[in-house]
């Protein structure tokens, strides 16, 4: 009987703790921004569902697509669309309407194939594991953030006539985005 009352008391404390949160636990963010790769630029779109463990910590997923123009050694490339599918965490530094945060994410980046205008060269599509530190802020139901997506570079060589050409392609980029979220606001 003591175990039964202890279990009920433990459940009551757990539910009281959950209800003590100031923010709703689920949040769905949508963002639009600018991607800055090495030697180019482009736009990005992100969808970020997240779960708030408590008012200070959120864990979530980020699905992001970035359409970027790139260059290698002053050669312009076609626009490529890269996708990322990552897990992330955010630590909120404040419990006010303006809520700055720091975070870290990691996951799979799908690197699109790229063709070059000045040469008969095409980089094949690939997938790479990467990570990103981020800083940002929630302001009401709006969000602004910046992150640096650290993705390993692509290295390869190609036979071009009688000459072997080695190339290196940097995949990392800075993402700056603004957006809004539904759900997840104050209770």
N, C-alpha and C positions, 0 to 999 in steps of 0.2 A: 504494500500500500504506500510506503514511503517513496518507493521508486516511481509510482504513478504520480503522486503529488509533485515530486521533484521534476519529473518530465513535463507536467503541465506548467509548473513555475518557469522552467527553462524555456518552453515555447512562448509563454507570455512575455518574458524578458526579450526574447528574440524578436517578436512582433513589435514590441514597444520600441526597440532599437531601430528597426527598419522604418517605422512610422515617424521616428524622430528626425529623419532626413528632411532637409529643406527643399531638395530638388527631386523631381520625378526620376525614377531609375533608368528608363529607356529614352534614348535620344536618337534622332535620325537627321544627320546633317547633309546638306547639299552645298557644293562650293564650285566656284568658277574662278580661274586665275590665269597667271602668266608663268610659263615654264622657261627657265634660262639655262640651256645646256651650254657646253663649251662651243663657241663659234656659231651661235644661232639663237632662236627664240621661238615661242609658240604659245598656244593656249592649252589649258588643262581643265578637266571636269572631274569632280570627285563626289562619291557617295560614301558616307561614313555612319553606319549604325554603331551605337555604343551602349554600354550598360554601366551605370554609375554604381560602383561597389559601395561607396559612401559619398558624401558631399565633396570630398577632396580628390577621389580617385575614380577615373573612368577607364574601362577597357573596351576596345572595339575593333572593328574591321575598317579598312579603307580600300575601296576600289576606285582607282584613278586612271584616267586616260589622258595622255598628253600628246598633242600633235605638234611636232617641232621640225623646223628646218635646221639642218646641221651642215657643217663643212669640215673637211680634212685637208690640211695643207693648201688653203686658199681655193679649194674645189667645192663648188656649191653642190649640195645633195638635195634629193627629192624630200618632200615632207614625209615624215614617218610618224606613225601613231604607236606609242608605247603604252602598255597597260601595266598596272601594278595591283597586286592582291596581297594585302599585308595585315598583320595584327599590330595593334598599337596600345599604348597606355598613356594617360595624361594625369599629371598631378596639378591640381588647382591651388594657386597661392593665396586666394582670397575667397570669401563667401559673400561678397557684395554683388551689386548689379554688374560692375566691371570686374571680370574674373580672369586675370592672367594665368597662364599655365605653361608648363614645360612638359615635353613628352618624348617618347621614343617608339619607333615602329620598325618592324622587320618583316620580310616576306619575299614573295616571288615577283620578279619584274620580267615582263614579256617584251623583249627588244625586237622591234619590227625590222623587216628587211629594208635596206636603203640602197637606192641607185644614185649614181653620180652623173652630173651633166657633162663634165669635161673628159670623162674616161669611160671605157667600157668595163666598169667595175660595179659589182653588186655585192653587198654584205647580206648574208643570209640571216633570217630570223633566228632568235635564240631566246633562252630563258636563263636568268641569272638571279641569284639570291642577293638581296641588298638590305640596307637599313637606312633609317633617317631619324636624326634628332630634329625636334621642332619646338618652336615657341609660338604663343598666340594668346588670344583673349576671346572670351565670350562676353558680349555686351547685350544683355537682354536675350533675345532669340537670334542674335546675329553673331557671326564669328569672323575673325581675321587671323591668319597664321602664315608662318613662313617655315619651310623645312628644307633640308639639304639631303637629297636622295643620293646615297653613296652606293653606286653600282659598279662592279668590276668592269674594267675596260675590255673591249673586243680587240684581239690581236690575231692577225692572219697574214698570209702571203698569197700572191697571185702571180701566175706566169703571164706576162704582158709582152708578147712577141718573143724576143730572145732574152728578155730581162725579167728577173724576179722582183716583184714589188712587195715590200712588207709594209703593212699599215697598222695603225693603232687608232682605235675609235673610242673616245671617252663617252661613257653612257651616263655619268652622274649629272644631275641638274638641280637647280634651286627651284622650288615651287612657292609662289606667293599667291594666296587665294583669299577671297572673301566669300561669305556664304551665310546661310541661315539654317536653323534647325527647327524641327517640329518635335513635339513631346519634350521631355527633358527639362522643362523650365521649372520655375518655383511652384511648389504645391499650393 
